[in-house]
Amino acid sequence: MRTLGFVAISGLWAILLAAPAVAQSTDGMPSGPFDTFVPEPGFTTTLEETPPDTELVKRLFALGYADQCRLAIESDVLGTEPEVWDLTYRDSYQEADEPDRTFRLYHFNCDAGAYNVISVFLTWDSFSGLAPLSLARPEFDITYESGDFDGDVLDIAYRGMSATNRLVNAWFDPDTGTIGASGKWRGLGDAADYSTWVQRGPVFVLDVFDVDASYDEAVNPWRIVAGGRVLEVPERLPEERFDEPAEDDADGQ
């Protein structure tokens, strides 16, 4: 599975850094319309001082994620119109009178199941052009009582970091520069994982990761990563049961 993910990301990099066979201007840069855009080696497509045409970005997304995001690309269920944000940052070596760096974040729907929507993020800046955004994610082993998924969680052991370019039920908060995701392991949502990544320059770093591995009709996750640091011992967070009334309801409000 990880090999396939690496191939998909590598293939997308090749597409993003390749040149168009059609829709090409005299200076070697692509120009619209882009619905028949097919890249070939030779020139770059998005390394400019200003962001590329969003229609070109949509075409590159469709080419780069043709297999992973087929539901969004080939149907109207999710569509391929991205959410777009223009963000800024400063490099540590910049002089005080230098302007902020700018980069653009794109959020595309990709796939969906009964209770989860999968999406991907792309980024653009004038130094790197358009690129897929990969995000760190911890790998772990879960020990259940009696080895049964329906039993209590006895231990969650951290095994290292991997990376993903597909997020489940993802969102972005431009005010805090935070990407979040929450994947349900079943429809009730009592078993799930929760992640947040925060902006550091033109990249995003893992800030918090919680996992609730128990199928017990309650929200009772374990925190594995806090403040970007892997905890030596996962922290058990307070439990919230689905059958407990909200505080306002209990007060009759």
Disulfide bonds with the S-S distance in Angstrom:
Cys69-Cys110 2.06
